[in-house]
């Protein structure tokens, strides 16, 4: 268990570090090479677009995806964690909308056509699907009248589409920064690899590494939040010795300690709370 715990902490710290560095890189790119930030229809307004997209749809969304897997949140109720999960996604959506307003304002002021590139097509589709994912997630898991059978049936699609959208927005970001460099770098050109091109290429690598770390954390079965009945038993029984024995959804799935008291391996319940990890 301790070995898996260390792996989780190392993965989490690595993801947070890479994500923060990526945000810093976007800020420095905008300030050092692209004229900073403003809201005047010019290049400085456009710079809000990559910043808010990286902060929202990549960094914050990544946190929202793994928030259930943070062991120090397991003593909080599942409802509270659902609200935090949804709140982070709502914040992500707001940042994405503001970033779209910034880029459309810039294009209109500069007489640049809108929605002609693959980056813009895939990006807008991702934002629309993200909003649909958000509405369905709130409707399914935060509205009490939704039948439990619907929630259980929708959960695999909810998880898959969330991970797919997260990976897609990273791909869209890579297309966007490449497109921006191709259009902006004239002398020297992008192909000549000036300092700005090197800097932004490193930013792209950081986004890929951050995405890979988040997906790794989100898909490890042994790092899944324990079932609610196990957490309830933990809080009811108390004791540090019991804690060390019961919390190990961070342990190896083949470990005999990951079994129910009856000796049967734990089976996933279709109760509502166990369908929202």
N, C-alpha and C positions, 0 to 999 in steps of 0.2 A: 504493500500500500504506500509506504513512504517513498519508494522509488517512483511510482506513478504520480504521487503528489508533487515531487520535485520536477518531474517532466511537465506537469501541468503549469506549475508556477513559472518555469523557464520559458515555456511556450507563450504564456500570457504576457510576461514581461517583454519578451522579444517582439510580440505583436504590437503591444502598446508603444514600445520604443520606436519601432519602424514606422508606425502610423503617425506618431507625433513628428518625427523627422520629416516625413513626407509633407505634412501640413506646413512645417517650417520652410521646406524647399519651395512650395508653391508661393508662400508669402515673399520669400527672397526673390524668386523669379519675377514676380509682379513688380516689386519695388526696385530691384537692381537693374533689370533688363527691360521692363515693360511700362515704366512710368508711374507706378504706384496705384492707388485706389481713389476713385471719385465717383460721382453720380451725375455726369454731365453729357452723356451720349458719346463720349470719346473712348479711346483705348483704355483709359483708367477705369471706366465703368465696365468695359468688357472683362477686366481682370477679376471682377467679382465672380464671374462665371466659373473659371477653373477652381478658384479658392473655395467657393461654397459647395461646388460639386464634390471636391475631395473631402472637405470637412463633413458634409452631410451624407451623400450617397455612398461614400467609401468608409471614412473613419467612424462616424457615428453609427451607421448601419452595421458595421462590423461589430461594434460593442453591443448593439441591440441583439444581434444574432447569438452571441455567446453569453448574454447576461444570466441566463438560467444555469449556466455551468459554473458560476463562481461559487465555490463551496461556502464562503462566508455569508452568502445570501440565503442559504438553505434553511436557516431558522426563521426566515420571514415567510408569511403565507403565500400560497401560490397566486392568490388574487392580486396581492401587492406586486408580485413579480410580473404578472400579466400587464398590470397598469404601467409599470416601468418600461417593459418591453414595448408596449404600444406607444407610450410617450416618446421614447427615443425615435421610433419610426415616424411619428407625427412631426417631430422636430426635423428629421431628415427630409420629409416631404416639403415642409415650409422652406427650408434652405434651398431645395431643388427648384421650387417655384420662383424664388427671388433670383436665383442664378439664371433661370430662363428669361425672366423679365430683363435682366441686365444685357444678355446677349442679343435679344430681339431689339432693345433700345439702341444698342450700338450699331447693329446692322441697318436699322431704319435711318439712323442719323447719318451713317456713312454711305447710304444708297447701295448697300450690299444685299443681294437677294437672300431670302431666308429659305431654309429647308431644301437645299439642293445637294448636300453632301451625304455620304453614307453615315458619317458621324452624327449628323443632325437627325437622320431618319431613325437609326437605331437608338439614339439617345432619347428622342421623344417617345418612341415606343416603350422604352424602358421606364420612363417616368409615368406614362399612362398605366402600364401594367403594375407599377409599384403602387400607384394610387388605388387601383382595383384590389391589389393584395392587402392594402391597409384597410379598406372598407370591409372586405370579406373577413379579415382577421378580427376586426372589432365586432362585426355582426355575429360571427360564430362564437367567439370566446369571451366577450365581455357583456353580451346581452343575455340575461338569465333565461329568457323564454326559448332560446334556440335549443331544439331537441339534442340530447346527448348523442344520439346515433348519427346525426348530421355532423357533429363536431368530430366524432371518431372517424367518420368516412372521409372528411375533408382534410384531416391532419396530414396524411402523407403528401398530398398535393401542396398544402400550405408550406411544409418544410422544404419540399423539392423546389417550388417556385421561388421561395425566399433565397435559397442558395444559388439558384440559376440567375436571378436578378442581380445578386451581389457580384457574381462573376462577370455578368454582362456589363455592368456599369464600369468595372475596371477595364474591360476591353474597350468600351466607348471612350473612357478617359485616355487610353493609349492612342486611339485614333485621333482624338481631339488635340492632344499636345503635339502629335506628329504633324497634323494638318496646320496648326498654328505656326510651327517652326518653318514649314515649307513656304507658307505665305509671307512670313515676317522677315526671314533672313534673306537679304538680297546681296550684300557685299560685306563679308564673305557669305556664300550660300550655305545651306544646311549640309550639302554634300562635302563641303570643305571642313566640317566639324569645328566651328568656332567655339569659344568657351560657353556661350549660352546653349548651344546644341548639346555639348557634353553634360552640362548641368541638368538640362531637362531630360536627357536620356537616363541619367541616374535617377531622377524623379520617377520616371516610368518603371524602372527596376524596383524601386522602393514600393510602388503601388502593387506590383506583382507579388513581391515577397509578403507584404501585409495581407493581401488576399489569400495567399497560400497558407499563412499561419492561422488566419481566422477560420478557413475551411477545415484545417487540420483539427483545431480545437473543437469545432462544431460537429465533427463527424466521428469522434472517438467514442465508442459505446461505453467504455469504462469511465468516462468523465461526465456521463449523463447525471442530471439531478436525480437523487433517489426518489422512490415513490413516497407519496404523502403518508401512507400508513407506517412506513419505516421511520420517517422523520418524526411522526407523532410518537411512536414507541421510544425513540431516542429521547425526546423531550420529557416524556412521561417517566421513564426509568431513571434518567439522569446518570451522573457518574462519569468520570473521565475514562474509566476502563471501558464502559459501554460505548462511549463515543468513539474510541479508537477501534472498536470492533464493528460498529454499525454504519459509520459514514462511508465505508469504502466502495462507493461506486467509482472511486478512483483506483480501485485495485484491479488486478488482472481478472478478466471475466472467467477464467478457468479456475480461479481460487475457490476452494470449498467454502471459505468464509462468506462468499457471495450467494449463499443459499438461504432459503427460508428455514425457520426452525423445524419444519416438518421433514427437512432433508431434500425437498424438491427444489430444483433450480427456480429462481424467481421468474414468474411469467408476467409479461406486460399486461397490466389491467387496462380495460377500456373505460374506466371511470374518467370523468371529465378532467380532473386535475392531472391525471397521468397522460393525457393526450396533448398537453400544451407545453412540453419541454422544447 
